[in-house]
Amino acid sequence: MSDEYRKYTYRVKREMMIEGDIVYYGLCNEFPSLYFSAKTEHEAFIGIRKLVQKTIETIKTKGEYLPDPIRTPNKYDIGKYDSRFVSVYEVSRHYGGPEEGGWWYDWRQFTGQTYLRRGAEKIQKTVDTLKQLLHEHQPRYDRFSCANRGEPDLVVIIEMIPGENESTERPRYE
């Protein structure tokens, strides 16, 4: 097995289902038709990487060309993507519209990040420290409470690219 799958860009997307369950989708920018769903972020990330690895082997067996990586390696990631950005977001709840009795959506505003290179323990320690610091600044009620007066929650997200989970477009009801 080759390590060619490491040069591609991966991300994990979180979605809440109608039943209230949270599902994580592992995605690869260079293979947009592939995805891997799982119950945890880690399972989704590992799953999409394995799926891409199998897809690469199939493509090579057929003698077809592999897609070029969208994100070229730079001095920070050395092409192995062992590094991560631990980002902080302000997440606020907004009213989407009256459809289906009213619906709400979360808006994520990127506030800053820390770059960490290699080492899951180091990343986890940083996330734990940030969560402790942010806990002191959290609003009295979380954004899902009717007692919240519009104060945003502070959320820590581990990312490949800083700010990639920032909201950029208001969702529409369809």
TIBA-487269 format. One record per atom (N, C-alpha, C): atom name; x, y, z; residue number from 1. Coordinates in nm, 2 decimals, padded with zeros to 4 digits. Example, Ala and Ser with C-alpha at 12.3 -4.5 7.8 and 13.67 -1.06 7.14 Angstrom:
// residues 2
  a     px     py     pz   k
  N  01.32 -00.57  00.78   1
 CA  01.23 -00.45  00.78   1
  C  01.32 -00.33  00.78   1
  N  01.28 -00.22  00.71   2
 CA  01.37 -00.11  00.71   2
  C  01.29  00.00  00.79   2
***
This chain:
// residues 174
  a     px     py     pz   k
  N  00.08 -00.12  00.00   1
 CA  00.00  00.00  00.00   1
  C  00.09  00.13  00.00   1
  N  00.05  00.22 -00.08   2
 CA  00.12  00.34 -00.09   2
  C  00.07  00.45  00.01   2
  N  00.15  00.55  00.03   3
 CA  00.11  00.66  00.12   3
  C  00.06  00.78  00.03   3
  N  00.02  00.76 -00.09   4
 CA -00.03  00.87 -00.18   4
  C -00.15  00.94 -00.13   4
  N -00.23  00.86 -00.05   5
 CA -00.36  00.92  00.00   5
  C -00.33  01.04  00.10   5
  N -00.21  01.05  00.15   6
 CA -00.17  01.15  00.25   6
  C -00.16  01.29  00.19   6
  N -00.14  01.30  00.06   7
 CA -00.12  01.43 -00.01   7
  C -00.25  01.50 -00.03   7
  N -00.37  01.44 -00.01   8
 CA -00.50  01.50 -00.04   8
  C -00.55  01.57  00.09   8
  N -00.65  01.66  00.07   9
 CA -00.71  01.74  00.17   9
  C -00.83  01.67  00.22   9
  N -00.84  01.65  00.36  10
 CA -00.95  01.59  00.42  10
  C -01.02  01.69  00.52  10
  N -01.15  01.67  00.54  11
 CA -01.22  01.74  00.64  11
  C -01.33  01.66  00.69  11
  N -01.38  01.70  00.81  12
 CA -01.49  01.63  00.87  12
  C -01.61  01.73  00.89  12
  N -01.72  01.70  00.85  13
 CA -01.84  01.78  00.86  13
  C -01.94  01.72  00.96  13
  N -01.99  01.81  01.05  14
 CA -02.08  01.76  01.15  14
  C -02.22  01.80  01.11  14
  N -02.32  01.71  01.12  15
 CA -02.46  01.74  01.09  15
  C -02.55  01.68  01.20  15
  N -02.65  01.75  01.23  16
 CA -02.75  01.70  01.33  16
  C -02.87  01.65  01.25  16
  N -02.91  01.53  01.27  17
 CA -03.02  01.47  01.20  17
  C -03.15  01.52  01.27  17
  N -03.26  01.49  01.20  18
 CA -03.39  01.53  01.25  18
  C -03.42  01.46  01.38  18
  N -03.38  01.34  01.40  19
 CA -03.40  01.26  01.52  19
  C -03.32  01.32  01.64  19
  N -03.23  01.41  01.61  20
 CA -03.14  01.46  01.72  20
  C -03.00  01.40  01.72  20
  N -02.98  01.30  01.64  21
 CA -02.85  01.23  01.64  21
  C -02.75  01.32  01.57  21
  N -02.63  01.31  01.61  22
 CA -02.52  01.38  01.54  22
  C -02.44  01.29  01.45  22
  N -02.42  01.32  01.33  23
 CA -02.35  01.24  01.23  23
  C -02.23  01.32  01.18  23
  N -02.11  01.25  01.17  24
 CA -01.99  01.32  01.12  24
  C -01.97  01.26  00.98  24
  N -01.94  01.34  00.88  25
 CA -01.91  01.30  00.75  25
  C -01.76  01.33  00.72  25
  N -01.68  01.23  00.68  26
 CA -01.55  01.25  00.64  26
  C -01.55  01.28  00.49  26
  N -01.48  01.38  00.44  27
 CA -01.48  01.43  00.30  27
  C -01.34  01.45  00.25  27
  N -01.33  01.43  00.12  28
 CA -01.20  01.46  00.06  28
  C -01.22  01.56 -00.06  28
  N -01.15  01.67 -00.06  29
 CA -01.17  01.77 -00.16  29
  C -01.15  01.72 -00.30  29
  N -01.04  01.64 -00.31  30
 CA -01.00  01.59 -00.45  30
  C -01.09  01.48 -00.50  30
  N -01.17  01.41 -00.41  31
 CA -01.26  01.31 -00.45  31
  C -01.40  01.35 -00.40  31
  N -01.47  01.45 -00.46  32
 CA -01.59  01.50 -00.41  32
  C -01.71  01.41 -00.40  32
  N -01.71  01.30 -00.48  33
 CA -01.82  01.20 -00.47  33
  C -01.80  01.10 -00.36  33
  N -01.69  01.10 -00.29  34
 CA -01.67  01.01 -00.18  34
  C -01.70  01.07 -00.04  34
  N -01.76  01.00  00.05  35
 CA -01.78  01.04  00.18  35
  C -01.78  00.92  00.27  35
  N -01.76  00.94  00.40  36
 CA -01.77  00.83  00.50  36
  C -01.84  00.89  00.62  36
  N -01.95  00.83  00.66  37
 CA -02.03  00.87  00.78  37
  C -01.99  00.79  00.90  37
  N -01.99  00.85  01.01  38
 CA -01.96  00.78  01.14  38
  C -02.02  00.86  01.26  38
  N -02.01  00.80  01.37  39
 CA -02.06  00.86  01.50  39
  C -01.97  00.95  01.56  39
  N -01.84  00.94  01.53  40
 CA -01.74  01.03  01.59  40
  C -01.66  01.10  01.48  40
  N -01.60  01.22  01.52  41
 CA -01.51  01.29  01.42  41
  C -01.39  01.20  01.38  41
  N -01.33  01.14  01.48  42
 CA -01.21  01.06  01.45  42
  C -01.25  00.94  01.36  42
  N -01.36  00.87  01.38  43
 CA -01.39  00.76  01.29  43
  C -01.42  00.81  01.15  43
  N -01.48  00.92  01.14  44
 CA -01.51  00.98  01.00  44
  C -01.38  01.01  00.93  44
  N -01.29  01.07  01.00  45
 CA -01.16  01.11  00.94  45
  C -01.08  00.99  00.90  45
  N -01.07  00.89  00.99  46
 CA -00.99  00.77  00.95  46
  C -01.06  00.69  00.84  46
  N -01.20  00.69  00.84  47
 CA -01.28  00.62  00.74  47
  C -01.26  00.68  00.60  47
  N -01.26  00.81  00.59  48
 CA -01.25  00.87  00.46  48
  C -01.11  00.85  00.40  48
  N -01.01  00.85  00.49  49
 CA -00.87  00.83  00.45  49
  C -00.85  00.69  00.39  49
  N -00.91  00.59  00.46  50
 CA -00.91  00.45  00.42  50
  C -00.98  00.43  00.28  50
  N -01.10  00.50  00.27  51
 CA -01.18  00.49  00.15  51
  C -01.10  00.55  00.03  51
  N -01.04  00.66  00.05  52
 CA -00.96  00.73 -00.05  52
  C -00.84  00.64 -00.09  52
  N -00.78  00.57  00.01  53
 CA -00.67  00.48 -00.02  53
  C -00.71  00.37 -00.10  53
  N -00.82  00.31 -00.08  54
 CA -00.88  00.20 -00.16  54
  C -00.91  00.25 -00.30  54
  N -00.97  00.37 -00.31  55
 CA -01.00  00.43 -00.44  55
  C -00.88  00.45 -00.52  55
  N -00.77  00.50 -00.46  56
 CA -00.64  00.52 -00.53  56
  C -00.59  00.39 -00.59  56
  N -00.60  00.28 -00.51  57
 CA -00.55  00.15 -00.55  57
  C -00.63  00.10 -00.67  57
  N -00.77  00.12 -00.67  58
 CA -00.85  00.08 -00.78  58
  C -00.82  00.16 -00.90  58
  N -00.80  00.29 -00.89  59
 CA -00.77  00.38 -01.00  59
  C -00.63  00.34 -01.06  59
  N -00.54  00.31 -00.98  60
 CA -00.41  00.26 -01.03  60
  C -00.42  00.13 -01.10  60
  N -00.50  00.04 -01.05  61
 CA -00.52 -00.09 -01.11  61
  C -00.58 -00.08 -01.25  61
  N -00.67  00.02 -01.27  62
 CA -00.73  00.04 -01.40  62
  C -00.64  00.12 -01.49  62
  N -00.53  00.18 -01.44  63
 CA -00.44  00.25 -01.52  63
  C -00.48  00.40 -01.55  63
  N -00.57  00.45 -01.46  64
 CA -00.62  00.58 -01.48  64
  C -00.54  00.68 -01.40  64
  N -00.56  00.81 -01.43  65
 CA -00.48  00.91 -01.36  65
  C -00.55  00.95 -01.23  65
  N -00.46  00.98 -01.13  66
 CA -00.51  01.03 -01.00  66
  C -00.53  01.18 -01.01  66
  N -00.62  01.24 -00.93  67
 CA -00.64  01.38 -00.93  67
  C -00.52  01.45 -00.86  67
  N -00.49  01.57 -00.90  68
 CA -00.38  01.64 -00.84  68
  C -00.43  01.70 -00.71  68
  N -00.35  01.71 -00.61  69
 CA -00.39  01.77 -00.48  69
  C -00.43  01.91 -00.50  69
  N -00.54  01.95 -00.44  70
 CA -00.59  02.09 -00.45  70
  C -00.50  02.18 -00.36  70
  N -00.47  02.13 -00.24  71
 CA -00.38  02.21 -00.15  71
  C -00.24  02.16 -00.16  71
  N -00.15  02.24 -00.21  72
 CA -00.01  02.20 -00.22  72
  C  00.05  02.21 -00.08  72
  N  00.14  02.11 -00.05  73
 CA  00.21  02.12  00.08  73
  C  00.29  02.25  00.10  73
  N  00.30  02.30  00.22  74
 CA  00.38  02.41  00.24  74
  C  00.48  02.39  00.36  74
  N  00.55  02.49  00.41  75
 CA  00.65  02.47  00.51  75
  C  00.58  02.42  00.64  75
  N  00.45  02.44  00.66  76
 CA  00.39  02.41  00.79  76
  C  00.35  02.26  00.79  76
  N  00.31  02.20  00.68  77
 CA  00.26  02.06  00.69  77
  C  00.34  01.96  00.62  77
  N  00.44  01.99  00.55  78
 CA  00.53  01.90  00.49  78
  C  00.46  01.79  00.41  78
  N  00.34  01.81  00.37  79
 CA  00.27  01.72  00.28  79
  C  00.22  01.59  00.35  79
  N  00.24  01.58  00.48  80
 CA  00.20  01.46  00.55  80
  C  00.07  01.48  00.63  80
  N  00.03  01.61  00.65  81
 CA -00.09  01.65  00.72  81
  C -00.10  01.59  00.86  81
  N  00.02  01.59  00.93  82
 CA  00.02  01.55  01.06  82
  C -00.01  01.66  01.16  82
  N -00.02  01.78  01.10  83
 CA -00.03  01.90  01.18  83
  C -00.18  01.95  01.18  83
  N -00.22  02.02  01.28  84
 CA -00.36  02.07  01.28  84
  C -00.36  02.21  01.34  84
  N -00.47  02.28  01.31  85
 CA -00.50  02.41  01.37  85
  C -00.61  02.39  01.47  85
  N -00.59  02.43  01.60  86
 CA -00.69  02.43  01.70  86
  C -00.76  02.56  01.70  86
  N -00.88  02.57  01.65  87
 CA -00.95  02.70  01.62  87
  C -01.06  02.72  01.72  87
  N -01.08  02.85  01.75  88
 CA -01.19  02.89  01.84  88
  C -01.30  02.96  01.76  88
  N -01.42  02.93  01.78  89
 CA -01.53  02.99  01.71  89
  C -01.64  03.04  01.81  89
  N -01.70  03.16  01.78  90
 CA -01.82  03.20  01.85  90
  C -01.93  03.14  01.77  90
  N -02.02  03.07  01.84  91
 CA -02.13  03.01  01.77  91
  C -02.26  03.07  01.83  91
  N -02.34  03.13  01.74  92
 CA -02.47  03.19  01.78  92
  C -02.58  03.13  01.71  92
  N -02.70  03.14  01.77  93
 CA -02.82  03.08  01.71  93
  C -02.90  03.19  01.64  93
  N -02.95  03.16  01.52  94
 CA -03.03  03.26  01.45  94
  C -03.16  03.19  01.40  94
  N -03.26  03.28  01.39  95
 CA -03.39  03.23  01.34  95
  C -03.39  03.23  01.19  95
  N -03.42  03.11  01.13  96
 CA -03.41  03.09  00.99  96
  C -03.54  03.14  00.91  96
  N -03.66  03.11  00.97  97
 CA -03.78  03.15  00.91  97
  C -03.90  03.07  00.96  97
  N -04.02  03.10  00.91  98
 CA -04.14  03.04  00.97  98
  C -04.17  02.90  00.91  98
  N -04.10  02.86  00.81  99
 CA -04.13  02.73  00.75  99
  C -04.13  02.61  00.85  99
  N -04.23  02.52  00.84 100
 CA -04.24  02.40  00.92 100
  C -04.25  02.44  01.07 100
  N -04.31  02.55  01.10 101
 CA -04.32  02.60  01.24 101
  C -04.21  02.67  01.29 101
  N -04.11  02.71  01.21 102
 CA -04.00  02.79  01.25 102
  C -03.87  02.70  01.26 102
  N -03.76  02.75  01.21 103
 CA -03.64  02.67  01.21 103
  C -03.52  02.77  01.24 103
  N -03.42  02.71  01.30 104
 CA -03.30  02.79  01.35 104
  C -03.18  02.73  01.29 104
  N -03.07  02.81  01.29 105
 CA -02.94  02.76  01.24 105
  C -02.83  02.82  01.33 105
  N -02.71  02.76  01.32 106
 CA -02.60  02.81  01.40 106
  C -02.51  02.89  01.30 106
  N -02.46  03.00  01.35 107
 CA -02.36  03.08  01.27 107
  C -02.23  03.08  01.35 107
  N -02.12  03.03  01.28 108
 CA -01.99  03.02  01.34 108
  C -01.90  03.14  01.29 108
  N -01.85  03.21  01.39 109
 CA -01.76  03.33  01.36 109
  C -01.62  03.29  01.41 109
  N -01.52  03.28  01.32 110
 CA -01.39  03.24  01.35 110
  C -01.32  03.35  01.44 110
  N -01.26  03.32  01.55 111
 CA -01.20  03.42  01.64 111
  C -01.05  03.40  01.65 111
  N -01.00  03.29  01.62 112
 CA -00.85  03.27  01.63 112
  C -00.81  03.12  01.63 112
  N -00.68  03.10  01.62 113
 CA -00.64  02.96  01.62 113
  C -00.49  02.95  01.67 113
  N -00.46  02.83  01.70 114
 CA -00.32  02.79  01.74 114
  C -00.27  02.68  01.64 114
  N -00.15  02.69  01.59 115
 CA -00.10  02.59  01.50 115
  C -00.02  02.49  01.58 115
  N -00.05  02.36  01.56 116
 CA  00.02  02.25  01.63 116
  C  00.08  02.15  01.53 116
  N  00.20  02.12  01.55 117
 CA  00.26  02.03  01.45 117
  C  00.29  01.89  01.52 117
  N  00.23  01.79  01.47 118
 CA  00.25  01.65  01.51 118
  C  00.22  01.63  01.66 118
  N  00.17  01.52  01.69 119
 CA  00.15  01.47  01.82 119
  C  00.01  01.49  01.87 119
  N -00.07  01.38  01.87 120
 CA -00.21  01.38  01.92 120
  C -00.22  01.43  02.06 120
  N -00.12  01.39  02.15 121
 CA -00.12  01.43  02.29 121
  C -00.11  01.58  02.30 121
  N -00.02  01.64  02.23 122
 CA  00.00  01.78  02.23 122
  C -00.13  01.86  02.19 122
  N -00.19  01.81  02.08 123
 CA -00.32  01.87  02.03 123
  C -00.43  01.85  02.14 123
  N -00.44  01.73  02.20 124
 CA -00.54  01.71  02.30 124
  C -00.52  01.80  02.42 124
  N -00.40  01.81  02.46 125
 CA -00.37  01.89  02.58 125
  C -00.40  02.04  02.55 125
  N -00.37  02.09  02.43 126
 CA -00.41  02.23  02.39 126
  C -00.56  02.24  02.39 126
  N -00.63  02.15  02.34 127
 CA -00.78  02.15  02.33 127
  C -00.84  02.16  02.47 127
  N -00.79  02.07  02.56 128
 CA -00.83  02.07  02.70 128
  C -00.81  02.20  02.77 128
  N -00.69  02.26  02.75 129
 CA -00.65  02.39  02.81 129
  C -00.75  02.50  02.76 129
  N -00.77  02.50  02.63 130
 CA -00.86  02.60  02.57 130
  C -01.00  02.59  02.62 130
  N -01.05  02.46  02.63 131
 CA -01.18  02.44  02.68 131
  C -01.20  02.49  02.83 131
  N -01.09  02.47  02.91 132
 CA -01.10  02.52  03.05 132
  C -01.10  02.67  03.05 132
  N -01.02  02.73  02.97 133
 CA -01.01  02.88  02.96 133
  C -01.15  02.94  02.91 133
  N -01.20  02.87  02.81 134
 CA -01.32  02.92  02.75 134
  C -01.44  02.90  02.84 134
  N -01.44  02.80  02.92 135
 CA -01.55  02.77  03.01 135
  C -01.58  02.89  03.10 135
  N -01.48  02.96  03.14 136
 CA -01.50  03.08  03.23 136
  C -01.57  03.19  03.15 136
  N -01.56  03.19  03.02 137
 CA -01.62  03.30  02.94 137
  C -01.75  03.26  02.87 137
  N -01.80  03.14  02.90 138
 CA -01.92  03.09  02.83 138
  C -02.04  03.17  02.89 138
  N -02.14  03.19  02.81 139
 CA -02.26  03.26  02.87 139
  C -02.33  03.17  02.97 139
  N -02.41  03.23  03.06 140
 CA -02.48  03.15  03.16 140
  C -02.57  03.04  03.11 140
  N -02.63  03.07  02.99 141
 CA -02.71  02.97  02.93 141
  C -02.66  02.94  02.79 141
  N -02.66  02.81  02.74 142
 CA -02.60  02.78  02.61 142
  C -02.70  02.83  02.50 142
  N -02.66  02.83  02.38 143
 CA -02.73  02.89  02.27 143
  C -02.86  02.82  02.24 143
  N -02.88  02.70  02.29 144
 CA -03.01  02.62  02.27 144
  C -03.12  02.66  02.37 144
  N -03.08  02.73  02.48 145
 CA -03.17  02.76  02.59 145
  C -03.26  02.88  02.55 145
  N -03.38  02.88  02.59 146
 CA -03.47  02.99  02.56 146
  C -03.44  03.11  02.65 146
  N -03.36  03.08  02.76 147
 CA -03.32  03.19  02.85 147
  C -03.19  03.26  02.80 147
  N -03.13  03.21  02.70 148
 CA -03.01  03.28  02.64 148
  C -03.06  03.41  02.57 148
  N -02.99  03.52  02.59 149
 CA -03.02  03.65  02.54 149
  C -02.94  03.68  02.41 149
  N -02.91  03.58  02.33 150
 CA -02.83  03.60  02.21 150
  C -02.68  03.60  02.23 150
  N -02.63  03.55  02.34 151
 CA -02.49  03.54  02.37 151
  C -02.43  03.42  02.30 151
  N -02.32  03.43  02.22 152
 CA -02.27  03.32  02.15 152
  C -02.19  03.22  02.25 152
  N -02.19  03.09  02.21 153
 CA -02.11  02.99  02.28 153
  C -01.97  03.00  02.22 153
  N -01.87  02.96  02.29 154
 CA -01.74  02.95  02.24 154
  C -01.71  02.80  02.22 154
  N -01.66  02.76  02.09 155
 CA -01.64  02.63  02.06 155
  C -01.50  02.61  02.01 155
  N -01.44  02.49  02.04 156
 CA -01.30  02.46  01.99 156
  C -01.32  02.35  01.89 156
  N -01.25  02.37  01.77 157
 CA -01.26  02.28  01.66 157
  C -01.12  02.25  01.61 157
  N -01.08  02.13  01.59 158
 CA -00.95  02.09  01.53 158
  C -00.97  02.09  01.38 158
  N -00.88  02.16  01.31 159
 CA -00.90  02.18  01.16 159
  C -00.77  02.16  01.09 159
  N -00.78  02.13  00.96 160
 CA -00.67  02.12  00.87 160
  C -00.63  02.26  00.82 160
  N -00.73  02.35  00.80 161
 CA -00.71  02.48  00.75 161
  C -00.78  02.58  00.84 161
  N -00.71  02.68  00.89 162
 CA -00.77  02.77  00.99 162
  C -00.89  02.84  00.93 162
  N -01.00  02.84  01.01 163
 CA -01.12  02.91  00.97 163
  C -01.20  02.84  00.87 163
  N -01.18  02.71  00.84 164
 CA -01.25  02.64  00.73 164
  C -01.40  02.61  00.78 164
  N -01.43  02.61  00.90 165
 CA -01.56  02.59  00.95 165
  C -01.64  02.71  00.98 165
  N -01.59  02.83  00.94 166
 CA -01.66  02.96  00.96 166
  C -01.78  02.96  00.86 166
  N -01.89  03.01  00.92 167
 CA -02.01  03.03  00.83 167
  C -01.99  03.14  00.73 167
  N -02.03  03.12  00.61 168
 CA -02.01  03.22  00.51 168
  C -02.13  03.25  00.43 168
  N -02.23  03.17  00.45 169
 CA -02.36  03.19  00.37 169
  C -02.48  03.15  00.46 169
  N -02.58  03.23  00.47 170
 CA -02.70  03.20  00.54 170
  C -02.77  03.08  00.48 170
  N -02.81  02.98  00.56 171
 CA -02.88  02.87  00.49 171
  C -03.02  02.91  00.45 171
  N -03.07  02.84  00.35 172
 CA -03.20  02.86  00.31 172
  C -03.29  02.73  00.33 172
  N -03.41  02.75  00.36 173
 CA -03.50  02.64  00.38 173
  C -03.55  02.59  00.24 173
  N -03.53  02.46  00.22 174
 CA -03.58  02.40  00.09 174
  C -03.66  02.28  00.11 174
***
